Amino acid sequence: MEALRVAEERSRAYLRDLANRSVYPRESALAALAQFHEPFPDQRCHPADVVRIIGGALPATLAASWLASAWDQNSAFRIMSPVVAEIEEVVLRWVCEIFGIPDDSEGGIVTCATAANFTALAAARHALLARSGWNVAEDGMFAAPPIEVVVGDEVHASVLKALNLAGFGQRRVKRVPTDAQGRMRADRLPKLAKNSLVCIQAGNVNTGSFDPAAEVCRWAHDHEAWVHVDGAFGLWAAASANYRHLVAGFEMADSWATDAHKWPNANYDCGIVLARDAAALRAAMTISAAYLQPGARREPANQTPDASRRARAVELWAALKSLGKQGLAELVERTCAHAQRFAAGLREAGYEVLNDVVINQVLVSFGRAETTQEVMRRVQEDGICWCGGTVWQGKTAMRISVSSWATSEEDVEKSLAAVLRTARQVGA
C-alpha cells in the first residue's frame, strides 16, 4: 500500500506541475540517470523505495506502471524519453547476467514472447541470408536461398506463429522427435544444410522440461546453424542456484526469447528478446525516416518491431530492482516447491501425475478424458483456484502452473483440498 501511495502522490505531482515542466529534461536530470547504472542488486528492497527512486504484478511493478502511465512517454528513441532508454539498457544487462549469456548481446523489450520469438527469428533470417550474399531487407524472401528450420515435436505454437510471420512457413520445418517429457532427442537430430535455423525450448509449457541445449548447440554450430531459444518462462530458472543446472548450455545459443510477465511477475505486455549478433538484430529492426533523427547511442526502436512503445522497461526494472538476486531466486524456488506440493498431494490421493515435476508445472489426469474435464470445470466454478486443461501425448490433463509471487503455502493447501474434494465428488 505504501508503494501505491507514493506512486499516486508522485503521479499527481507530475501531472499537477506538467505545465511548468521543461519539455525536455535539463542537463542535471540527464546526469542523474547515472544512478540507474548499478549491479543487479543482491538483496530485496522495499517497493516504496523503488518507486521513490524512479517514481507487479509485483507491488513495485504496479506502482511503477502508474508512474510510467502518468509520464506517458514514447520510448521509441532516446530523444523522446532519455529515462526509459537508459533504464532499458540497464535492465537488459541485468537479464543477460541472470541468464548467463554474453553481456554484449543486444536486445529489446517487446509485448510478449511471441513478439520476442519473431524479432529473434527475423535477426536470424537476416544473418543467415547475408552469409549467402542475400540482402533480405532489400530483396525480400522471393527467390532467396532456402533456410532449413529444425524444431522439436513439442515446439510451442508461438514459435510456429513467429516462423510464419518471418516468412518461413510450415513445410520447410523439420521436426525432431521428443522423449516422454517433451525434450528434443539429441540422438535423432538430422543432418543439417549449411546456414540452418534450429529452435530449442527452455521450459515446455506442459511439463516444464528443457531441451538438451549443449548437445544441440554443439551439433548446430558444427553446421554453422543459428540456434534460437524459446524460453518464455524456463530461462528464469537460471536465477536459482538450485535450478540453474536446467539451463546449462542455453547460453551457447545465438538468440533468446522470454516473458517477464511470468516468473518475474512484471505486468502483462512485457517480453524480452536478446541476440548475440547485435548487428543482425539492428539490421533486421532499424527504422529510418526523414523526421526521425536518432542519436549515436542505442535507440530502443531499432531493436524491436515497435516504433511507438510504452515504457515497459520501467516496470521490468522495478520488478527486478525490488526482488534483487535473492528475491528472484526465492520466487523461483518457492513456486517450484508449491508445484512439488501439488504433485505430492495428487499422487498421495491416487491420481496420475503425468510429468516429472522439474520446475513449476504439474500435469494431472483424473482418469477418463470426460472425468478430467468435469473436474476442471467444477474447480473453475468453485473459484478457489483456476487450472486450465491440456492434452499431453494423447491424454487429457489438468495443468497447474505456479508462478505468482502472491501464492502462499496456505493458498496451495486450500487449492489442493478443493481439487481433491471436487475429484471425489465427480467420482474420479
Solvent accessible surface area in square Angstrom, and as a share of the most:
residue,aa,sasa,rsa
1,M,182,0.81
2,E,70,0.31
3,A,4,0.03
4,L,33,0.17
5,R,113,0.41
6,V,6,0.03
7,A,0,0.00
8,E,71,0.32
9,E,86,0.38
10,R,91,0.33
11,S,14,0.09
12,R,146,0.53
13,A,38,0.30
14,Y,31,0.12
15,L,100,0.50
16,R,176,0.64
17,D,58,0.30
18,L,87,0.43
19,A,103,0.80
20,N,121,0.62
21,R,112,0.41
22,S,53,0.34
23,V,159,0.91
24,Y,83,0.31
25,P,53,0.33
26,R,164,0.60
27,E,138,0.62
28,S,86,0.56
29,A,50,0.39
30,L,44,0.22
31,A,72,0.56
32,A,49,0.38
33,L,22,0.11
34,A,69,0.53
35,Q,108,0.48
36,F,8,0.04
37,H,98,0.44
38,E,56,0.25
39,P,114,0.72
40,F,6,0.02
41,P,25,0.15
42,D,87,0.45
43,Q,110,0.49
44,R,112,0.41
45,C,43,0.26
46,H,91,0.41
47,P,34,0.21
48,A,1,0.00
49,D,62,0.32
50,V,0,0.00
51,V,0,0.00
52,R,93,0.34
53,I,70,0.35
54,I,7,0.04
55,G,18,0.17
56,G,0,0.00
57,A,59,0.46
58,L,10,0.05
59,P,44,0.28
60,A,0,0.00
61,T,0,0.00
62,L,71,0.35
63,A,0,0.00
64,A,0,0.00
65,S,17,0.11
66,W,105,0.37
67,L,1,0.01
68,A,10,0.08
69,S,79,0.51
70,A,15,0.11
71,W,39,0.14
72,D,123,0.64
73,Q,59,0.26
74,N,53,0.27
75,S,2,0.01
76,A,2,0.01
77,F,6,0.03
78,R,30,0.11
79,I,108,0.55
80,M,81,0.36
81,S,0,0.00
82,P,10,0.06
83,V,28,0.16
84,V,1,0.00
85,A,1,0.01
86,E,14,0.06
87,I,0,0.00
88,E,2,0.01
89,E,33,0.15
90,V,6,0.03
91,V,0,0.00
92,L,1,0.00
93,R,81,0.30
94,W,7,0.03
95,V,0,0.00
96,C,0,0.00
97,E,86,0.39
98,I,16,0.08
99,F,14,0.06
100,G,49,0.47
101,I,11,0.06
102,P,42,0.26
103,D,100,0.52
104,D,110,0.57
105,S,2,0.01
106,E,21,0.10
107,G,0,0.00
108,G,0,0.00
109,I,1,0.00
110,V,1,0.00
111,T,48,0.28
112,C,43,0.26
113,A,7,0.06
114,T,33,0.19
115,A,22,0.17
116,A,0,0.00
117,N,0,0.00
118,F,44,0.18
119,T,0,0.00
120,A,0,0.00
121,L,0,0.00
122,A,1,0.01
123,A,0,0.00
124,A,0,0.00
125,R,46,0.17
126,H,32,0.14
127,A,11,0.09
128,L,1,0.01
129,L,2,0.01
130,A,54,0.42
131,R,123,0.45
132,S,62,0.40
133,G,72,0.69
134,W,58,0.20
135,N,62,0.32
136,V,14,0.08
137,A,77,0.60
138,E,142,0.63
139,D,80,0.42
140,G,26,0.25
141,M,65,0.29
142,F,183,0.76
143,A,98,0.76
144,A,19,0.15
145,P,44,0.28
146,P,100,0.63
147,I,9,0.05
148,E,36,0.16
149,V,0,0.00
150,V,0,0.00
151,V,0,0.00
152,G,7,0.07
153,D,63,0.33
154,E,46,0.21
155,V,25,0.15
156,H,62,0.28
157,A,72,0.56
158,S,14,0.09
159,V,1,0.00
160,L,31,0.15
161,K,115,0.49
162,A,0,0.00
163,L,0,0.00
164,N,75,0.38
165,L,106,0.53
166,A,1,0.01
167,G,45,0.43
168,F,7,0.03
169,G,29,0.28
170,Q,85,0.38
171,R,244,0.89
172,R,133,0.48
173,V,22,0.13
174,K,87,0.37
175,R,116,0.43
176,V,2,0.01
177,P,36,0.23
178,T,29,0.17
179,D,42,0.22
180,A,68,0.53
181,Q,19,0.09
182,G,1,0.01
183,R,83,0.30
184,M,3,0.01
185,R,87,0.32
186,A,29,0.23
187,D,106,0.55
188,R,120,0.44
189,L,31,0.16
190,P,38,0.24
191,K,183,0.78
192,L,18,0.09
193,A,55,0.43
194,K,135,0.57
195,N,17,0.09
196,S,0,0.00
197,L,0,0.00
198,V,0,0.00
199,C,5,0.03
200,I,3,0.01
201,Q,14,0.06
202,A,0,0.00
203,G,7,0.07
204,N,2,0.01
205,V,48,0.27
206,N,16,0.08
207,T,0,0.00
208,G,0,0.00
209,S,5,0.04
210,F,15,0.06
211,D,9,0.05
212,P,36,0.22
213,A,2,0.02
214,A,28,0.22
215,E,89,0.40
216,V,0,0.00
217,C,0,0.00
218,R,131,0.48
219,W,41,0.14
220,A,0,0.00
221,H,68,0.30
222,D,118,0.61
223,H,63,0.28
224,E,87,0.39
225,A,3,0.03
226,W,5,0.02
227,V,0,0.00
228,H,0,0.00
229,V,0,0.00
230,D,9,0.05
231,G,0,0.00
232,A,22,0.17
233,F,10,0.04
234,G,0,0.00
235,L,4,0.02
236,W,0,0.00
237,A,0,0.00
238,A,5,0.04
239,A,16,0.12
240,S,0,0.00
241,A,78,0.60
242,N,98,0.50
243,Y,40,0.15
244,R,118,0.43
245,H,126,0.56
246,L,35,0.18
247,V,10,0.06
248,A,67,0.52
249,G,4,0.04
250,F,4,0.02
251,E,67,0.30
252,M,57,0.26
253,A,0,0.00
254,D,23,0.12
255,S,0,0.00
256,W,2,0.01
257,A,0,0.00
258,T,2,0.01
259,D,4,0.02
260,A,0,0.00
261,H,33,0.15
262,K,62,0.26
263,W,0,0.00
264,P,0,0.00
265,N,11,0.05
266,A,4,0.03
267,N,28,0.14
268,Y,167,0.64
269,D,47,0.24
270,C,0,0.00
271,G,0,0.00
272,I,1,0.00
273,V,0,0.00
274,L,2,0.01
275,A,0,0.00
276,R,94,0.34
277,D,58,0.30
278,A,23,0.18
279,A,61,0.47
280,A,5,0.04
281,L,0,0.00
282,R,101,0.37
283,A,46,0.36
284,A,33,0.26
285,M,23,0.10
286,T,73,0.43
287,I,65,0.33
288,S,99,0.64
289,A,42,0.32
290,A,100,0.77
291,Y,178,0.68
292,L,20,0.10
293,Q,142,0.63
294,P,69,0.43
295,G,53,0.51
296,A,115,0.89
297,R,128,0.47
298,R,36,0.13
299,E,8,0.04
300,P,0,0.00
301,A,1,0.01
302,N,18,0.09
303,Q,1,0.01
304,T,1,0.01
305,P,65,0.41
306,D,36,0.19
307,A,45,0.35
308,S,91,0.59
309,R,10,0.04
310,R,95,0.35
311,A,8,0.06
312,R,14,0.05
313,A,1,0.01
314,V,0,0.00
315,E,0,0.00
316,L,0,0.00
317,W,2,0.01
318,A,0,0.00
319,A,0,0.00
320,L,0,0.00
321,K,20,0.09
322,S,10,0.06
323,L,6,0.03
324,G,0,0.00
325,K,79,0.34
326,Q,77,0.34
327,G,0,0.00
328,L,0,0.00
329,A,18,0.14
330,E,62,0.28
331,L,1,0.00
332,V,0,0.00
333,E,50,0.23
334,R,80,0.29
335,T,0,0.00
336,C,1,0.00
337,A,56,0.43
338,H,8,0.04
339,A,0,0.00
340,Q,80,0.35
341,R,87,0.32
342,F,12,0.05
343,A,0,0.00
344,A,36,0.28
345,G,4,0.04
346,L,0,0.00
347,R,116,0.42
348,E,139,0.62
349,A,46,0.36
350,G,65,0.62
351,Y,28,0.11
352,E,87,0.39
353,V,21,0.12
354,L,31,0.15
355,N,5,0.02
356,D,78,0.41
357,V,14,0.08
358,V,42,0.24
359,I,0,0.00
360,N,2,0.01
361,Q,2,0.01
362,V,0,0.00
363,L,0,0.00
364,V,0,0.00
365,S,4,0.02
366,F,9,0.04
367,G,51,0.49
368,R,161,0.59
369,A,41,0.32
370,E,100,0.45
371,T,22,0.13
372,T,0,0.00
373,Q,97,0.43
374,E,47,0.21
375,V,0,0.00
376,M,15,0.07
377,R,111,0.40
378,R,88,0.32
379,V,2,0.01
380,Q,59,0.26
381,E,125,0.56
382,D,67,0.35
383,G,57,0.54
384,I,79,0.40
385,C,27,0.16
386,W,179,0.63
387,C,7,0.04
388,G,16,0.15
389,G,50,0.48
390,T,28,0.16
391,V,97,0.56
392,W,12,0.04
393,Q,105,0.47
394,G,74,0.71
395,K,80,0.34
396,T,20,0.12
397,A,0,0.00
398,M,0,0.00
399,R,65,0.24
400,I,7,0.03
401,S,53,0.34
402,V,9,0.05
403,S,33,0.21
404,S,46,0.30
405,W,94,0.33
406,A,59,0.45
407,T,33,0.19
408,S,46,0.30
409,E,132,0.59
410,E,121,0.54
411,D,58,0.30
412,V,3,0.02
413,E,76,0.34
414,K,105,0.44
415,S,9,0.06
416,L,6,0.03
417,A,50,0.38
418,A,1,0.01
419,V,0,0.00
420,L,25,0.12
421,R,99,0.36
422,T,6,0.03
423,A,0,0.00
424,R,154,0.56
425,Q,116,0.52
426,V,36,0.21
427,G,65,0.62
428,A,45,0.35
